[in-house]
């Protein structure tokens, strides 16, 4: 795969409004395989009038549940976001990290309980 940066003109992806969960999920399906292959991507928000947390959660936040660590973040460049949209993006990322961190902790605890239960059944 060509390792040059792939740029997504977000206006072409979802028009002037990046608002819907469905749009976010559709975009997630485009970006996830690229990031999984360690491809650098640029998300250019030029001419975007509206961005919602619903879109960002589905498009970007969901990524934090798909990777073992946050190293994929270094592969994404954001362009042409105004200050309020950048703050919204930072909030979505922060919330996603916290959500998936808690989710991972819960899975680890669940696995320990299952392992302990299996051990106890073996010893009976």
ZIBELSUL-V394346 format. One record per residue. N is the residue number from 1. RES is the residue in one small letter. PHI is phi in radians with two decimals (* if undefined). OMEGA is omega in radians with two decimals (999 if undefined). Layout:
n | res | phi | omega
N | RES | PHI | OMEGA
N | RES | PHI | OMEGA
This chain:
n | res | phi | omega
1 | x | * | 3.09
2 | x | -1.12 | -3.08
3 | x | -1.59 | 3.03
4 | x | -1.21 | -3.09
5 | x | -1.23 | 3.07
6 | x | -1.65 | -3.11
7 | x | -1.80 | 3.04
8 | x | -1.84 | 2.99
9 | x | -1.42 | -3.00
10 | x | -1.07 | 3.08
11 | x | -1.10 | 3.10
12 | x | -1.33 | -3.13
13 | x | -1.29 | -3.04
14 | x | -2.39 | -3.11
15 | x | 1.33 | -3.06
16 | x | -1.35 | -3.10
17 | x | -2.25 | 3.06
18 | x | -1.67 | -2.97
19 | x | -2.17 | -2.96
20 | x | -1.54 | 3.05
21 | x | -1.07 | -3.13
22 | x | -1.08 | 3.09
23 | x | -1.09 | 3.12
24 | x | -1.10 | 3.13
25 | x | -1.14 | 3.10
26 | x | -1.10 | 3.12
27 | x | -1.19 | 3.08
28 | x | -0.94 | -3.13
29 | x | -1.13 | 3.10
30 | x | -1.43 | -3.01
31 | x | -1.47 | -3.06
32 | x | -0.99 | -3.12
33 | x | -1.08 | 3.12
34 | x | -1.17 | 3.13
35 | x | -1.15 | 3.10
36 | x | -1.07 | 3.11
37 | x | -1.56 | 3.14
38 | x | 1.08 | 3.11
39 | x | -1.51 | 3.06
40 | x | -1.30 | 3.11
41 | x | -2.30 | 3.06
42 | x | -2.07 | 3.07
43 | x | -1.83 | -3.08
44 | x | -1.76 | -3.07
45 | x | -1.68 | 3.10
46 | x | -1.01 | 3.10
47 | x | 1.21 | 3.06
48 | x | -1.46 | -3.10
49 | x | -1.61 | -3.06
50 | x | -2.43 | 3.02
51 | x | -2.30 | 3.11
52 | x | -1.98 | 3.07
53 | x | -1.12 | 3.11
54 | x | -1.04 | 3.11
55 | x | -1.09 | -3.08
56 | x | -1.13 | 3.09
57 | x | -1.08 | -3.11
58 | x | -1.27 | -3.06
59 | x | -1.49 | -3.02
60 | x | -1.96 | -3.09
61 | x | -0.99 | -3.13
62 | x | -1.06 | 3.14
63 | x | -1.05 | -3.09
64 | x | -1.18 | 3.07
65 | x | -1.59 | -3.05
66 | x | -1.81 | -3.09
67 | x | -2.05 | -3.13
68 | x | -1.11 | -3.14
69 | x | -2.41 | -3.07
70 | x | -1.68 | -3.07
71 | x | -1.10 | 3.12
72 | x | -1.09 | -3.13
73 | x | -1.00 | -3.14
74 | x | -1.19 | -3.11
75 | x | -1.55 | -3.07
76 | x | -1.91 | 3.04
77 | x | -1.96 | 3.11
78 | x | -1.89 | 3.12
79 | x | -2.20 | 3.02
80 | x | 1.04 | 2.99
81 | x | -1.76 | 3.06
82 | x | -1.33 | -3.03
83 | x | -1.02 | -3.11
84 | x | -1.19 | 3.10
85 | x | -1.21 | 3.09
86 | x | -1.16 | 3.08
87 | x | -1.12 | 3.09
88 | x | -1.09 | 3.11
89 | x | -1.05 | 3.13
90 | x | -1.07 | 3.11
91 | x | -1.14 | 3.11
92 | x | -1.05 | -3.14
93 | x | -1.12 | 3.13
94 | x | -1.05 | 3.12
95 | x | -1.11 | 3.13
96 | x | -1.12 | 3.12
97 | x | -1.03 | -3.13
98 | x | -1.12 | -3.14
99 | x | -1.04 | -3.07
100 | x | -1.31 | 3.04
101 | x | -1.14 | 3.10
102 | x | -1.11 | 3.14
103 | x | -1.06 | 3.14
104 | x | -1.13 | 3.11
105 | x | -1.06 | 3.11
106 | x | -1.09 | 3.11
107 | x | -1.13 | 3.13
108 | x | -1.11 | 3.11
109 | x | -1.12 | 3.12
110 | x | -1.05 | 3.12
111 | x | -1.09 | 3.12
112 | x | -1.13 | 3.13
113 | x | -1.12 | 3.12
114 | x | -1.10 | 3.13
115 | x | -1.06 | 3.14
116 | x | -1.10 | 3.13
117 | x | -1.09 | 3.12
118 | x | -1.11 | 3.12
119 | x | -1.09 | -3.14
120 | x | -1.12 | 3.12
121 | x | -1.17 | 3.12
122 | x | -1.15 | -3.09
123 | x | -1.45 | -3.14
124 | x | -1.40 | 999
